[in-house]
Amino acid sequence: MKLAQAPQDVQMSDDFETSDFAIGDIAFIVDMFADKVYTHKERAVLRELSCNAHDAQIDAIELGLRTTYVPFKVHLPTTLEPFLVVRDYGTGLDDTGVRTVFAGIGISTKRDSNKVIGCYGIGSLSPYSLTDQFTVTSYHGGRKRVYSCYRDTLRKPVVALLTDTESDEASGLEVQVSVENRVGEFSNEAVKVFTHWEGIMPEINKKDIKDEIKELRDKFSFVGEDYGFTGQYGHMHAVMGNIAYRIPSEIDEFDCEGYLKFELGELSFDTARENLSLDDKTKAAIALKTEKVKLAVVQDSLDAIVAAPTKWEQAELAFKLSCGRFGRMIKSDLEKYGLPELTENCTYYRKKWRGSDKNQTKDVPQGDKIEYYLWEDRMGSRIRAYLVGKDNGFTLVVLTKKQAKECYIPANRLKKLSDLPKVTRQNYGGKGSNVKTFTWERPGSQRYGYAKDKQYWQETELEIDGSEIVYIEISRWQPTGGEHPISGHNSMIVDTFDAMDTHDVDLPTIHGLKTAFLKTKQFEKGNFIHLDEYVKREFLKLAPKEVYEFNQDDWALIKALHKLGSKATDHIVALHKVVPDITLSLVCKRFGVLSECKINSELQQAMDAFKEKYSMLSFINKWDIDRQEARGQTVVKEYLDRLLDI
């Protein structure tokens, strides 16, 4: 992104002694930029890496390496896979490029173009705000180079090449950051980062996060060329280069939830790209856009209402546009597009936090959380039971055929009350085929320990028809009797579902059953399977026939020694090259489905023999070797060379 840098016209006499600007302690500067600049660190890391990935895709197209934009991939951390990965399909970097980008500060090739987002040259350092080490893999020029980016004992950024091999994989860059114990934070921040993302969305590994992002994007029900509004009170954001900046209240003339779109370079922002910089340029750009949008909103609103094909759809749209602060911006009178008043009262039921209430009105309720039904006698119990599983504020409107005609409600919007589930009592010992039960559902906006136990379980009715039913015994809204790694408690089920989603295992509907029902004949005769058994059965289908088990710390030491050029590690590195990805193996091991698999310990045995032969190496680890290499010391390599008589 081009930065506004005013040209300097300074004339100096030759009589003055001058001195060049000096750069101080690089470790302190990296601390300041990578650790102290960002307020929301998880958001910053995800945003900066994603923006860099987006820019890389644009560069690839500009250079003719690709003809279309390929979505980059984002792996959000999970409990079983606690790391963030961003993989783009751009140009990749050669060895010099990687070292320049990830061991430098303020170095950017993007300040002369408004086609890409970056400009400051500090985004690549953002992972250091969360960790002292991360991994970069570059696919470039038919080579795959894996680097360790870390801070040495003096906290200076260092880039170390771990491996360099031939590769036919697509060019691009992959950054992996270990972020254990930050699973929930990254999930929440991903929603914030990608809600306003323009163009092609990245591929994200978590379906629930993608669904939540889509739900938030869909809230912007009225969208124009340069704006989007939800119709609700809230904050306005300025969206530029896939980044949303909150517009400060002192220059926000809308006071509602929405966004204004700007071209790259129109606005100024702070170093962290978290807030707008309120210079004259930014204020003028927002003021100009505000006036333009105000005029467009009025005309676009009326055009959209008039274009609606039926009076009902016109009334629906007019109602949405008239709600909240957004409605005040539209000067034209929308009342003529509203629903007519009924000649007689209709009845409606509204869900509250505790129970529901029944009301009557001649003004037919409108909104998002509303369903319309044709009147039928003696349906009050079904209606109230139906409302139990609904969100607060949900409204069910009951109309006669005459009333429905009066307010133009189309036939396809009218439902039958008789189609609502019948209300049945618990009958654990009787002949009934329906059972009062609970269905497990992860709360949409409260994950990973923030939700109350009751929020995971929705009351429903279970029909026992011979099909397989996945269940968990529950007591006081918590699973009981389940295995710890699978269903020990509600949040553990969240982790289990994440693992199933990652490995494309069908996610079942889980029914929570009270202890009393588990002792009935209905349960004995039904086709019930406990969640633990279901998970083991499904992962057993995927479990590898052979599993490689080895100590990761031992392998890290071997890699570090091999990078030094030690010939003593060649045979171990060759063994590791045939080891497949162990991610699935770790999941299967956690769920206890590897008992029938063959355990291959050949690699570990080779490393054990190596450690026994070179016993002095037990006093050091990978990081000791990395620090020695960073200081130009070769003590370890010399020790090994002497033993090998090289």
TALIN-V468186 format. One record per residue. N is the residue number from 1. SS is DSSP state (~ for helix, > for strand, _ for the rest). PHI is phi in radians with two decimals (* if undefined). D_FIRST is the distance of its C-alpha to the first C-alpha in whole Angstrom. Layout:
BEGIN
N:SS:PHI:D_FIRST / N:SS:PHI:D_FIRST
END
This chain:
BEGIN
1:_:*:0 / 2:_:-1.22:4 / 3:_:-1.79:6 / 4:_:-1.36:10 / 5:_:-2.19:12 / 6:_:-1.17:16 / 7:_:-1.16:18 / 8:_:-1.74:21 / 9:_:-2.13:24 / 10:_:-2.08:27 / 11:_:-1.96:30 / 12:_:-2.17:32 / 13:_:-1.38:36 / 14:_:-1.24:37 / 15:_:-1.40:39 / 16:_:-1.68:37 / 17:_:-1.51:36 / 18:_:-2.04:32 / 19:_:-2.46:31 / 20:_:-1.33:27 / 21:_:-1.23:25 / 22:_:-1.92:26 / 23:_:-1.78:25 / 24:_:-1.47:27 / 25:_:-1.08:28 / 26:~:-1.11:25 / 27:~:-1.09:27 / 28:~:-1.14:27 / 29:~:-1.14:23 / 30:~:-1.13:22 / 31:~:-0.97:25 / 32:~:-1.17:23 / 33:~:-1.35:19 / 34:~:-1.58:20 / 35:~:-2.01:23 / 36:_:-1.81:23 / 37:_:-1.37:20 / 38:_:-1.54:20 / 39:_:-1.42:22 / 40:_:-1.81:23 / 41:~:-1.20:22 / 42:~:-1.07:23 / 43:~:-1.10:20 / 44:~:-1.11:18 / 45:~:-1.07:19 / 46:~:-1.13:19 / 47:~:-1.15:16 / 48:~:-1.14:14 / 49:~:-1.15:16 / 50:~:-1.21:15 / 51:~:-1.13:12 / 52:~:-1.10:12 / 53:~:-1.12:15 / 54:~:-1.06:13 / 55:~:-1.07:10 / 56:~:-1.10:13 / 57:~:-1.14:15 / 58:~:-1.09:12 / 59:~:-1.04:13 / 60:~:-1.09:16 / 61:~:-1.22:17 / 62:~:-1.05:15 / 63:_:-1.50:17 / 64:_:1.41:20 / 65:_:-1.33:21 / 66:_:-2.38:21 / 67:_:-1.73:22 / 68:_:-2.30:21 / 69:_:-1.39:19 / 70:_:-1.72:21 / 71:_:-1.02:21 / 72:_:-1.37:20 / 73:>:-1.88:23 / 74:>:-2.20:23 / 75:>:-1.78:26 / 76:_:-1.37:27 / 77:_:-1.14:30 / 78:_:-2.17:33 / 79:_:-1.09:37 / 80:_:-1.42:38 / 81:_:-2.25:34 / 82:_:-1.39:33 / 83:>:-2.56:29 / 84:>:-1.70:26 / 85:>:-2.30:24 / 86:>:-2.15:21 / 87:>:-2.12:22 / 88:_:-1.80:19 / 89:_:-2.16:20 / 90:_:-1.58:18 / 91:_:-1.49:18 / 92:_:1.25:20 / 93:_:-2.31:20 / 94:_:-1.36:23 / 95:~:-1.04:25 / 96:~:-1.12:23 / 97:~:-1.08:19 / 98:~:-1.09:21 / 99:~:-1.17:22 / 100:~:-1.20:19 / 101:~:-1.24:17 / 102:~:-1.74:19 / 103:_:-2.26:21 / 104:_:-2.35:19 / 105:_:-2.38:17 / 106:_:1.34:14 / 107:_:-1.73:13 / 108:_:-2.50:10 / 109:_:-1.78:9 / 110:_:-1.93:6 / 111:_:-1.43:5 / 112:_:-1.89:6 / 113:_:-2.44:5 / 114:_:-1.80:4 / 115:_:-1.69:7 / 116:_:-2.14:6 / 117:_:-1.54:5 / 118:_:-1.20:6 / 119:_:-2.93:5 / 120:_:-1.45:9 / 121:_:1.37:11 / 122:_:-2.15:14 / 123:~:-1.06:13 / 124:~:-1.18:16 / 125:~:-1.58:18 / 126:~:-0.99:18 / 127:~:-1.00:21 / 128:~:-1.16:23 / 129:~:-1.27:23 / 130:_:-2.05:26 / 131:_:-2.65:28 / 132:_:-1.68:28 / 133:>:-2.67:28 / 134:>:-2.57:26 / 135:>:-2.01:26 / 136:>:-2.15:24 / 137:>:-2.05:25 / 138:>:-1.96:23 / 139:>:-1.86:25 / 140:>:-2.69:24 / 141:_:1.04:27 / 142:_:1.34:29 / 143:>:-2.12:29 / 144:>:-2.02:29 / 145:>:-2.03:28 / 146:>:-1.89:28 / 147:>:-2.12:27 / 148:>:-1.82:28 / 149:>:-1.80:26 / 150:>:-2.61:28 / 151:>:-1.84:29 / 152:_:-1.35:32 / 153:_:-1.08:35 / 154:_:-1.63:33 / 155:_:1.15:30 / 156:_:-1.50:28 / 157:>:-1.23:25 / 158:>:-2.26:27 / 159:>:-2.04:26 / 160:>:-2.10:29 / 161:>:-1.33:30 / 162:>:-1.61:32 / 163:>:-2.47:33 / 164:>:-2.50:32 / 165:>:-2.31:34 / 166:>:-1.22:34 / 167:_:-2.71:32 / 168:_:-1.89:32 / 169:_:-1.28:29 / 170:_:-1.06:26 / 171:_:-1.10:23 / 172:>:2.59:21 / 173:>:-2.28:20 / 174:>:-2.24:22 / 175:>:-2.02:22 / 176:>:-2.12:25 / 177:>:-2.19:26 / 178:>:-1.36:29 / 179:_:-2.40:29 / 180:_:-1.02:33 / 181:_:1.22:34 / 182:_:-2.20:31 / 183:~:-1.07:32 / 184:~:-1.11:32 / 185:~:-1.08:29 / 186:~:-1.21:26 / 187:~:-1.11:28 / 188:~:-1.14:27 / 189:~:-1.25:24 / 190:~:-1.08:23 / 191:~:-1.07:24 / 192:~:-1.21:22 / 193:~:-1.18:19 / 194:~:-1.78:20 / 195:_:-1.09:21 / 196:_:-1.84:18 / 197:_:-1.16:17 / 198:_:-1.76:16 / 199:_:1.33:17 / 200:_:-1.37:20 / 201:_:-1.29:20 / 202:_:-1.22:21 / 203:>:-1.47:25 / 204:>:-1.93:26 / 205:_:-1.34:29 / 206:_:-1.83:31 / 207:~:-1.14:32 / 208:~:-1.15:33 / 209:~:-1.23:29 / 210:~:-1.07:28 / 211:~:-1.13:31 / 212:~:-1.16:30 / 213:~:-1.09:26 / 214:~:-1.08:28 / 215:~:-1.08:30 / 216:~:-1.22:28 / 217:~:-1.16:26 / 218:~:-1.21:29 / 219:_:-1.14:30 / 220:_:-1.36:27 / 221:_:-1.36:30 / 222:>:-2.11:29 / 223:>:-2.19:26 / 224:_:-2.05:25 / 225:_:-1.10:22 / 226:_:-2.08:20 / 227:>:-2.72:22 / 228:>:-2.71:24 / 229:>:-2.35:27 / 230:_:-1.65:30 / 231:_:1.53:32 / 232:_:-1.94:33 / 233:_:-1.18:32 / 234:_:2.85:29 / 235:_:-1.99:26 / 236:>:-1.64:23 / 237:>:-2.17:19 / 238:>:-1.73:16 / 239:>:-1.82:14 / 240:>:-2.50:11 / 241:_:1.06:9 / 242:_:1.20:12 / 243:>:-2.05:13 / 244:>:-1.76:16 / 245:>:-1.91:16 / 246:>:-1.18:20 / 247:_:-1.40:20 / 248:_:-1.01:23 / 249:~:-1.04:26 / 250:~:-1.20:27 / 251:~:-2.10:24 / 252:_:-1.65:25 / 253:_:-1.66:27 / 254:_:-1.73:28 / 255:_:0.99:29 / 256:_:-2.57:29 / 257:_:-1.38:27 / 258:>:3.08:24 / 259:>:-2.64:21 / 260:>:-2.06:19 / 261:>:-1.73:16 / 262:>:-2.26:13 / 263:_:-1.34:10 / 264:_:-0.99:6 / 265:_:1.68:6 / 266:_:-1.29:10 / 267:_:-2.03:11 / 268:_:-1.85:11 / 269:>:-2.54:12 / 270:_:-1.33:14 / 271:_:-1.06:13 / 272:_:-1.39:15 / 273:_:1.01:12 / 274:_:-1.85:16 / 275:_:-2.42:16 / 276:>:-1.27:15 / 277:_:-1.67:15 / 278:_:-1.44:18 / 279:_:-1.49:17 / 280:~:-1.06:19 / 281:~:-1.06:15 / 282:~:-1.18:15 / 283:~:-1.04:19 / 284:~:-1.15:19 / 285:~:-1.13:17 / 286:~:-1.20:18 / 287:~:-1.09:22 / 288:~:-1.14:21 / 289:~:-1.15:20 / 290:~:-1.05:23 / 291:~:-1.13:25 / 292:~:-1.11:24 / 293:~:-1.21:25 / 294:~:-0.99:28 / 295:~:-1.22:29 / 296:~:-1.19:28 / 297:~:-1.06:29 / 298:~:-1.06:33 / 299:~:-1.22:33 / 300:~:-1.09:31 / 301:~:-1.12:34 / 302:~:-1.13:37 / 303:~:-1.08:36 / 304:~:-1.18:35 / 305:~:-1.15:39 / 306:~:-1.11:41 / 307:~:-1.32:39 / 308:_:-1.07:41 / 309:_:-1.28:44 / 310:_:-2.24:46 / 311:~:-1.11:47 / 312:~:-1.12:46 / 313:~:-1.18:43 / 314:~:-1.11:42 / 315:~:-1.15:44 / 316:~:-1.06:42 / 317:~:-1.17:38 / 318:~:-1.06:40 / 319:~:-1.14:41 / 320:~:-1.03:37 / 321:~:-1.24:36 / 322:~:-1.52:38 / 323:_:-1.39:38 / 324:~:1.10:36 / 325:~:-1.15:34 / 326:~:-1.03:32 / 327:~:-1.08:36 / 328:~:-1.25:36 / 329:~:-1.31:33 / 330:_:-1.59:35 / 331:_:-1.28:38 / 332:_:-1.18:40 / 333:_:-1.37:43 / 334:_:-1.67:42 / 335:~:-1.06:46 / 336:~:-1.17:47 / 337:~:-1.69:45 / 338:_:-1.36:46 / 339:_:-1.27:49 / 340:_:-1.26:53 / 341:_:-1.26:55 / 342:_:-1.28:57 / 343:_:-1.32:61 / 344:_:-2.31:62 / 345:_:-1.09:60 / 346:>:-1.84:58 / 347:>:-1.88:58 / 348:>:-2.47:54 / 349:>:-2.01:54 / 350:>:-2.16:51 / 351:>:-1.31:50 / 352:_:-2.08:50 / 353:_:-1.02:49 / 354:_:-2.17:53 / 355:_:1.38:54 / 356:>:-2.67:54 / 357:>:-2.22:56 / 358:>:-2.01:57 / 359:>:-2.42:57 / 360:>:-2.30:58 / 361:>:-2.82:56 / 362:_:-1.69:56 / 363:_:-1.71:53 / 364:_:-1.11:51 / 365:_:-1.06:48 / 366:_:-2.29:45 / 367:_:2.58:42 / 368:_:-1.37:40 / 369:_:-1.65:42 / 370:>:-2.39:46 / 371:>:-2.20:48 / 372:>:-1.98:51 / 373:>:-2.27:54 / 374:>:-1.36:58 / 375:_:-1.13:60 / 376:_:-2.44:63 / 377:_:-1.32:66 / 378:_:1.02:66 / 379:_:-2.09:62 / 380:~:-1.02:61 / 381:~:-1.14:62 / 382:~:-1.12:59 / 383:~:-1.10:57 / 384:~:-1.15:57 / 385:~:-1.14:56 / 386:~:-1.15:53 / 387:~:-1.23:52 / 388:~:-0.99:52 / 389:_:-1.53:49 / 390:_:-1.69:47 / 391:_:-1.29:44 / 392:_:-1.03:45 / 393:_:1.67:45 / 394:_:-1.05:46 / 395:>:-2.21:48 / 396:>:-2.02:51 / 397:>:-1.84:53 / 398:>:-1.91:56 / 399:>:-2.26:57 / 400:_:-1.37:60 / 401:~:-1.05:60 / 402:~:-1.12:61 / 403:~:-1.16:58 / 404:~:-1.07:56 / 405:~:-1.21:57 / 406:~:-1.07:56 / 407:_:-1.84:53 / 408:_:1.15:52 / 409:_:-1.23:51 / 410:_:-1.19:50 / 411:~:-1.05:53 / 412:~:-1.28:50 / 413:~:-1.68:49 / 414:>:-1.68:52 / 415:>:-1.89:53 / 416:>:-1.76:57 / 417:~:-1.12:58 / 418:~:-1.19:60 / 419:~:-1.46:57 / 420:_:-1.19:56 / 421:_:-1.02:57 / 422:_:-1.22:61 / 423:_:-1.55:62 / 424:_:-2.17:64 / 425:_:-1.50:65 / 426:_:-1.11:65 / 427:_:-2.43:68 / 428:_:-1.11:68 / 429:_:-1.96:71 / 430:_:-1.59:72 / 431:_:-1.75:71 / 432:_:-1.13:68 / 433:_:-1.83:65 / 434:>:-1.93:62 / 435:>:-2.27:61 / 436:>:-1.28:59 / 437:>:-2.54:56 / 438:>:-2.37:53 / 439:>:-1.96:50 / 440:>:-1.31:47 / 441:_:-2.58:43 / 442:_:-1.23:40 / 443:_:-1.01:39 / 444:_:-1.10:36 / 445:_:-1.90:34 / 446:_:-2.28:36 / 447:_:-2.13:36 / 448:_:0.97:37 / 449:_:1.68:40 / 450:_:-1.51:39 / 451:_:-1.45:41 / 452:_:-1.35:45 / 453:~:-0.96:47 / 454:~:-1.12:48 / 455:~:-1.24:45 / 456:~:-1.42:45 / 457:>:-2.13:48 / 458:>:-1.91:49 / 459:>:-1.17:52 / 460:>:-2.69:53 / 461:>:-2.12:56 / 462:>:-1.78:57 / 463:>:-1.74:59 / 464:_:-1.64:61 / 465:_:-2.16:61 / 466:_:1.74:62 / 467:_:-1.35:58 / 468:_:-1.16:56 / 469:>:-2.16:55 / 470:>:-1.53:53 / 471:>:-2.37:54 / 472:>:-2.45:54 / 473:>:-1.33:56 / 474:>:-2.21:55 / 475:>:-2.59:57 / 476:_:0.96:55 / 477:_:1.19:52 / 478:>:-2.16:51 / 479:>:-1.08:52 / 480:_:-2.26:56 / 481:_:1.37:57 / 482:_:-1.48:54 / 483:_:-1.28:53 / 484:~:-0.98:50 / 485:~:-1.30:47 / 486:~:-1.98:47 / 487:~:-2.44:49 / 488:_:-1.12:50 / 489:_:-2.73:48 / 490:~:-1.03:46 / 491:~:-1.12:42 / 492:~:-1.25:44 / 493:~:-1.12:44 / 494:~:-1.02:40 / 495:~:-1.10:40 / 496:~:-1.10:42 / 497:~:-1.14:40 / 498:~:-1.06:37 / 499:~:-1.14:39 / 500:~:-1.14:40 / 501:~:-1.13:37 / 502:~:-1.07:36 / 503:_:-1.82:38 / 504:_:1.00:39 / 505:_:-1.63:42 / 506:_:-0.98:44 / 507:_:-1.56:43 / 508:_:-1.45:47 / 509:_:-1.42:48 / 510:>:-1.74:49 / 511:>:-1.81:52 / 512:>:-1.56:53 / 513:>:-2.01:57 / 514:_:-1.25:60 / 515:_:-0.99:62 / 516:_:-1.05:65 / 517:~:-1.24:64 / 518:~:-1.14:64 / 519:~:-1.77:67 / 520:_:-1.67:68 / 521:~:-1.20:69 / 522:~:-1.02:66 / 523:~:-1.20:64 / 524:~:-1.11:67 / 525:~:-1.51:67 / 526:_:-1.30:63 / 527:_:-1.58:61 / 528:>:-1.67:59 / 529:>:-2.41:57 / 530:>:-1.19:55 / 531:~:-0.97:51 / 532:~:-1.01:52 / 533:~:-1.17:54 / 534:~:-1.07:52 / 535:~:-1.09:49 / 536:~:-1.11:51 / 537:~:-1.09:52 / 538:~:-1.25:49 / 539:~:-1.33:47 / 540:~:-1.11:50 / 541:~:-1.18:50 / 542:~:-1.70:46 / 543:_:-0.99:48 / 544:_:-1.14:47 / 545:_:-1.31:51 / 546:>:-2.34:50 / 547:>:-2.10:48 / 548:>:-1.60:47 / 549:_:-2.00:47 / 550:_:-2.76:46 / 551:_:-1.39:45 / 552:~:-1.15:41 / 553:~:-1.16:42 / 554:~:-1.07:44 / 555:~:-1.17:42 / 556:~:-1.08:39 / 557:~:-1.14:42 / 558:~:-1.06:43 / 559:~:-1.06:39 / 560:~:-1.12:38 / 561:~:-1.16:42 / 562:~:-1.13:41 / 563:~:-1.13:38 / 564:~:-1.19:40 / 565:_:1.77:42 / 566:_:-1.28:45 / 567:~:-1.21:47 / 568:~:-1.15:49 / 569:~:-1.74:46 / 570:~:-1.00:46 / 571:~:-1.20:48 / 572:~:-1.26:47 / 573:~:-1.08:43 / 574:~:-1.10:45 / 575:~:-1.10:46 / 576:~:-1.17:43 / 577:_:-1.08:41 / 578:_:-1.64:44 / 579:_:-1.36:43 / 580:_:-1.29:41 / 581:_:-1.05:39 / 582:_:-1.72:41 / 583:~:-1.02:38 / 584:~:-1.11:41 / 585:~:-1.05:44 / 586:~:-1.11:43 / 587:~:-1.15:43 / 588:~:-1.09:46 / 589:~:-1.14:47 / 590:~:-1.08:46 / 591:_:-1.52:48 / 592:_:1.28:51 / 593:_:-2.08:51 / 594:_:-1.88:51 / 595:_:-1.09:55 / 596:_:-1.65:56 / 597:_:-1.56:53 / 598:>:-1.39:54 / 599:>:-1.62:53 / 600:>:-1.76:52 / 601:_:-1.93:52 / 602:~:-1.05:52 / 603:~:-1.13:48 / 604:~:-1.13:50 / 605:~:-1.08:53 / 606:~:-1.14:51 / 607:~:-1.24:49 / 608:~:-1.10:52 / 609:~:-1.11:54 / 610:~:-1.10:52 / 611:~:-1.13:52 / 612:~:-1.21:56 / 613:~:-1.21:56 / 614:_:-1.94:53 / 615:~:-1.09:54 / 616:~:-1.11:53 / 617:~:-1.23:49 / 618:~:-1.17:50 / 619:~:-1.58:49 / 620:_:-2.26:46 / 621:_:-2.40:43 / 622:~:-0.99:39 / 623:~:-1.19:38 / 624:~:-1.07:40 / 625:~:-1.15:40 / 626:~:-1.05:36 / 627:~:-1.17:37 / 628:~:-1.11:39 / 629:~:-1.09:37 / 630:~:-1.08:34 / 631:_:-1.63:37 / 632:_:1.34:38 / 633:_:-1.62:41 / 634:_:-2.27:43 / 635:~:-1.04:46 / 636:~:-1.12:46 / 637:~:-1.10:46 / 638:~:-1.11:49 / 639:~:-1.08:51 / 640:~:-1.15:50 / 641:~:-1.09:51 / 642:~:-1.17:54 / 643:~:-1.15:55 / 644:~:-1.49:54 / 645:_:1.06:56 / 646:_:-1.56:53
END
